[in-house]
Amino acid sequence: MPEISVRALIGDKELSLSTGKLAGQADGAVVAKLGGTEMLVTATASRSVREGIDFFPLTVDFEERMYSVGKIPGSFFRREGRPSEEAILTCRLIDRPLRPSFPDGYRYETHVVVTTLAVDQENPFDVVALNGASAALMISPIPFDGPIGGVRLALKKGDWIPFPTEADLAESVFELVVAGRRNEVGEIDITMVEAGSTPEGLRLIAAGDRPSDEDAVAQGLEESKQYIATMIDLQAELAAQIEKTSFDWSPAVDYSEELYDRVKTLAASKISEVLVIAGKHERLDAEAKALAETLEGLEIDADDADGLTQAKRAFKSLFKTMARQRVTNDGIRFDGRGATDLRPLSVEVGVIERTHGSGLFQRGETQVLNVTTLGMLKMEQMLDTLSLETGKRYMHHYNFPPFSTGEAGFMRGPKRREIGHGALAEKALLPVVPTAEEFPYALRLVSEVLSSNGWPRCVRRHCR
């Protein structure tokens, strides 16, 4: 297939999408380019459904190639190894807006891979990769209800700048990453927002820059829609020039309507009793008992593994529906709180005597212990990544062991979720961390989730 390219101009920046030259065996392959940054994004799907699962098996991988910045990897083996935190965060950024855009019942292994061909260290590459991922899916036969457009904006000197450079971000007080899609009437619906102050944001505001208040952020979200629309139109233009191959797929059936109705008849009253139990462990025990009684009432043969699985899924679906109805119709949440009621809060400092700092924050049944360690500046984390940053003086790590939810499991290092949540806390606190000139120390904060029953990632930010 000959190479096909499309381009769009946003402000003084041109973003291009091309296909037909690289990675011809993938279902969809697109090179997304902004300035000197080029990302090869491929999308591939298995042609057989993954049996026995009740979720969509989508994987997004971001492959950092040090040649893209003209460097040889700094490891002993002189080749790339495990993904960096930046790579994992980019995977999560791409996954979130893409995942809801696949049809219900689609259970085929789907793999999106971003490979960095060139990084100019001037234009952030994550949003470029996001648009490339959506475009790769759009030109593939994979069922995808796109396109999804994404844009980063920076609040610089009172104005929102689309696709800001690293230099722009250094002079900005706030940044937004916004993704969205076009609805049935042609308007842009925002589907994902990442927002936060820049590291120098508070100091720039103190020096007189426009603050990132509610009106400013609302303006930024509204302005993002025109740029998202441009990205969507660009992808649609590319897809219109591609002749897609066929992909016959069958939606997975978790349970029949008849089975759901039978489960509802047997379990509705039992679930109603479970939903009023405030304690998590007591509620889970009661839920398990209600499920066992429901399965017994259905009289499914013990050897019918498929029938038992479908019945369990129907029960789970009914439970979610009734729980949601209780919140939306009655305004009552799981633990009996109203829609505006907070869980009991408590804070304790100096919990561990021999550490440089410690705090215990608890909200309801969610409990996080945070420990702070100070070190000399030479103890900052050395970075061997694609960015210009070579070291990180403030580190925030987040651990979520299985015992925090009362479960048994294995622990083999931080998972993507733990890295993402730690980065979220780090981003929230970085603007208020004193500069190295004011406070010449490296800082490491570790958030240990000791008990979890709802939103530990929010609790950990208070525990410092």
N, C-alpha and C positions, 0 to 999 in steps of 0.2 A: 504494500500500500504506500503511495507517495505521502510525503510529509505534509500535514495540514496544520496551519498556524492561524491563530486569531489573536487580536490585540485590543486592549482598551486603555485609555488614558484617564487617570484619576489625578486631578491637579497637574503637577509637573512630572508625575511618575507613570511609567508604562508597565503594565503587567501583561505577559503573553502566555498562552497555552498552546502547546503543539503536540501532535501525535503522529504515529506512522513511521518513525525512524528508529526508536529504541524499544526493546523488550516486546517483540512481536508475539511471543507465546503467551503473554499475560492476557486475561480477558479485557483489560483496559490499561493503557499506559499513557501517561501525560507528563510532559516536561513543563513545569510552571516556572516562569522567570520574572524576576523583578530586579532591575538594576543588574548587578553582577552576581546575583544569587540565583541558582538553578536547582530545582528539586525534581528528581524523577520519582513519580508516584505510580505504583501499579496496584491493580485490584484484581483478585483472582478468587474464584469460588469453586468448591467441590461440586461434583455433579450428582452426588448421592447425599441424602439427608443423614444427619448425625442422629442415630437412634438413641432413645432413652433419656433425652434431655428436655427440659421445659423452658429453655432460654435460647436466645439467638447467639451462636458462637462466632462473634466478630472479634478479630484481633487486628490491632493497629501497631505496627512496628516502625520505629524511626531509626534508620541506620546512619550513624555519624561516620563519615569518611574524612579522615584527617587530611587527605590529599586535597579536599575541597577548600582548605585554607592554606595549602602549601606547607603542611607540617608532617613530620614523621611522628607516629604515636610515641608517647613518652614511656610506655611500659617496657618491662624487661624483654618481652617478645617482639616489640616493635610492630604490633598490629592491634587493631581495635579489639576490645574485650567487651565486658558487660556495658550496657547503656548507662550514660550519665544521668544525673537527675534532670538536666535540661531535656534530654531525649525522652525520658519517661513523661515529663510534664507535657511535652509536645504531643506524644501519643494520646494522652488523656484529653488534651484540648481538641484533637481531631475526632476522637471517638464520641465525645458527648453530643455534638450536633448531628453526626451521621447516624448513630444507632437508632433514633426514633423514626428515621426516614425509610426503613425497610418494612415490608408488609407483615401483618400479623400472620403467624404460623410459618414464617420463613426460618428454617432451622438448618440451613446448609452452611458448612464451614466457609467463612469469608475472610480473606486476608488482604489488608491494605498495607503496603510497604512503601515508606518514603526513604529514598536514598539521596544523600546530599552530594550533588555533582560539583557545585561551586557555591561558596559562601563569601560574600564580599565584606562581611563584618561591618557593613553599613546599614543594610536593610534587614530587620528581623525576619527570620525565615519561617516561623511557625504558622503565620496566617497564610503565607504563600503556599505552604504545604497543605493547609486545610482546603484552600480553593482547588489545588491540584488533586487532592483525594476525591473531592466531590466530582470534579471533571472526569477523572479516571472511571469512576462508577457510572457516570452518565453515558460514556461512550461504550461501556461494556454491556453484555447481555444480562448482567446481574440485576434482579428486580430492585430498583432504587427509586424512591419517590422524591427526587431532587429537582433541580440543583439546590445546593446549600451554598450561600455566599458568606464570606467572612471578611472582616476589616478590623484593623487596629486604629484607634484614634488617640491622639495625645492633646491635652489641654496646655497649649503653649502660649504664653503672653495673652491669655484671655480668649484664644481661638482654638477650635478643634481642628487638628491637622490629621488628614487620612494617611495611612501607611507611613508613619513617622520614621525617620532614620534614628540610629542610636544617638546621634548628636542632638536631634530634636527631643528625644526622650530625656536627655541630660538637662535640658532647659525647660522641661514640662513639670507640672505639679501633679498630674493625674493621667492615667491611661485606661482605655477601654478596649477590650476585644469582644466584638459582637458578631454573632452568626445569626442568619435568618433564612427564611424561604418565602416564596410568593404564594399567597393563598388563592382561593378560587376567584376572587374578584380583582385580582391583580395587585393587591397591596402586600407590603412586606410585613411578615410576622417574625418578631425576634424570638429565637429559640434558645439562645445561650448568651450569657454575659459574664465576662471576667473583668473585674475592675479593681483598681487600687491606686494608692498614692505611689509616686515614684520615690526612690530613696531620698531625693533632695526636695520632695514636694513641700513638706512643712517649712523648711528653711526658705524656699522660694516664696511661699505665701507670706511668711514673716517679713520678707524683703519687699513685699508690695504686689506680687502677682495675684491674679484673680483666683479666689479659692474654689475648690471643687465642691461647692454646696449642691443642694438638691436641684436647684434650677439649672446649674451648669451641667450636671450629669444628665438631667432630662433632655437638655438641648443636645448633648452629645449622642444620646440614644436615638433621638429623632434624626439628627444629621447622618447617622450611620446607615439609615435605610436607603438613601440614594446610592451610596457606595456598594451596599449589599446587592441592590438591584442591578448595578453595572456588572458585578461579578456573576450574578445569575444569568444575565443576558449573554455574557461572554461564553459561559459554559454551554448555554443553549445553542449559541451560534456554532460552536465546535461540534456538538453532538448532532446537529442537523446535517453536517457534512459526512457523517459516518454511517455506513451501512452495518447495522448490528446483526450479529448471528443470533440464532435462537437458543433459548435456555428454558426447557420445559421443567418446571418445578411444581411440586405438590405441597400445599400447606399441611403442616402437621396438625393432627386432630388430637387435642389433649383429652377430650371426653365428648360424648354425645349429649345433645340437649335432653334426651330422655334420661340419661344417667344423672345429669345435673338436677333435673326436676325431682328424681327419686332422692338424691342426697339432700336437696332443699327440704323435702317433706320430713325426712328423718332428723336432720341436723339443725334446722333453723332455730328451734326453741333452745337447743343445747348451746348453740353459739351465742344466743342472746344472753344466757347466763354467764358465759365465759367473758363476754365483753365488759361486764360490770366489775370484774375483779381487777383491783388497782395494782397489786404486786406482780412484777414480771414473772418470777418463778412460779408463783401460785397460778397465774393465768396460763402459762405454758403447760403446766401439769394438767390443768382443767381442759385445755385445748386438746392435749394428747388423749385424755380420757374420752372426750366427746368424739374424736376421730375414731377411736377404737370401737366405741358403741355404734357409731354410724356404719362402719365396715361390717360389724357383726349383723346389724339390721339389714344390710344389703344382701347378705347370704352369698357372697362371692366365694367361689371355690378357692381354697388356700393355695392350690397349685396354679391358679390363674394369675400369674404375675402381672400381665398387661392389664387385666381388669382391675386389680388392686391399685396399680399405679394411676389408672384413669380416675378411679374413685377418690384417691387422695388428692389429685389435682383439682377435681370438681369441688371437694371440700375446701381446699385452699382458696379457690376462686370465690366460693360463697362467703367464706370468712372475710376476705378482703372487701367484698361488696358490702356486707353488713357493717363492718367496721367503718367504712367510708360513709355509709348512710347515717350512722350514729353521729359522726362528726358534722356532716353537712346539714342533716335534718334537725338534730337535737343540740348541736353545739357542744357535745361532750366527747372528750378524748379518752384514750385507753385507761388512764389512771384516774379518771373522774374529773379532771380539770375542765374548765370552760375554755372557750377559744382564746380568751385573753389572759388566762391565769398562768403564772409562772410556777415552775417547780421550786421547792424549797432550795435556797442557796446558802452555801457556807464557804468560808475562806479561812485558811490557816497558813501562817508563814513560819519559817524556822523549824520545819518538821524534822529535818535531818541535820544534826549538829555539825558534822564534819565536812559538809559541803559549803561551797561559797554562797549558795542561796538555794532555798527550796520553798515550795508552796504546794498546798493541797487544796484543790478547788472541787466542790461537789455541787451538782445540780440534780436533784432527785436521786435516782439510782446510778447516775453517771459520775464517776470519780476519776480525777486525773492528778497524778503527782508530777510536778515539774521540778527538775533539778538544774541548777546553773553552775557552770564551771568556767573560771577565768584562767587565761594563760597569756604568756608573752605573745607579742605580735607575730613572732616567727612560728607560732603554733596555728596560724590561720590555715584553712584548707587550701592546698594547692589544686588548681583546676587544669585539666588537660582536655579542653573542649574546643568547640568551634567558635566560641565567643572571644572577644578581646580580653575579658576578665581572666586573670591568671590566678587569683586567690580570693577566698571568701573569709572575711573576718568574723562574721556572725553566722552561726550555724544553728538550725533548729531541727531536731530529729524527733520523730514520733513513732512510738511503738504500740501496737495493738495486739497483745497476746491472746490466744484462744480463751484463757481463763477469765478474761474480762467480760465475756458473755456466757460464762458457765459451761464452756465446751472444752472438749479435749481435741488437740490438734498438733500439727508439727510446726516447728519454727526454724526456718532456713534463711534468715536474713530478711530485710525489709521488702515488702511487696509494693506493687505500684501504688496501691491505695495509701499505704503508710508514707511513701515518699511524697505523694501529692498533698496529703494533709499536713505534713511537716513543712512543705514549701508554702502552703497557704498561711500558716502561722508566721513563718519567717517573713513573708511579704507584708503581713499586717503590722508586724512590730519593727521592721527595718527602718521606716521613716523616723521613729523616735529613739533609735539607738544613737548615742553620741558618736561623733566622728572620732577617728583615731587620734587626732590632735587633742581633742577634749578628754578622751578616755583611752589611753594607749594599751588596750588589752584585746585579745581575741576572746570571743564568747561562744560557748556551746550550751544550748538549752536542750534538754531531753524531756519530752512529755511521755510519761508512762501511763497508759490507760489501764487503770486497775479494775474498773467496773464500768460497763457500758449499757445504757438503756436509753439511747436517743442522743444523737448529735455530740459525740465526744470531741469532734474537731472544733466546735464552737467553744466548748469548755476549756480546752487546753490553752487558748489565747489569754484567758484571764489568770492562768496559773503560772506566774512567772516571777 
